[in-house]
Amino acid sequence: MTKRTPLPAVLDIPALLALTALALTACAAGTHGSQPQTPVQPTSTHSSGTLEPPAAMPNLKILVQKGVTRGSATVGSFYGRQGQVWLSFSCLGPGTATVDYQPVGSVNIPCDSAAVNATRNQIYFPNDHQIDLHVNTPSSVQWTVLVQQ
């Protein structure tokens, strides 16, 4: 016969409240109406020199790309399947670029006049989507973009 040890009757209420708050925060962080937060830690490098289009990653399909552009512009539309999508973006000039990939979401990328900021953002598409890609920047910012899956 096995002997059972009774559980302690003391409940750690502050710890229970903290765990509940953490669970609720984690659940709420990923749900913002129909536009979930999708970017995952972007990688970013800064280099001096000229702005060049991002290099394509091997074994991934190019969905859309745009060469060096100044100021805001519509990049185009593409069909993104559920899963990981890679958004490679480089910019040069003072300001912030907002890359809208609607209806899924958007990402803000800081640009610098002293160096090229090259980022690679991993985005999760929860479903297949027809995506409209648009970049909003001040006219002082030059940029280039490549989207792959």
Protein Blocks (a to p, Z undefined) as FASTA:
>chain_A
ZZdddddfbdcfklmmmmmmmmmmmmmmmpghjbccfbgcddddddedddddddddehia
cfbdcdddehjddfbdcdddedjdddddddededdddddddfkbccdddddfkbccdddd
ddddfbdcdddddddddfkbccdddddZZ
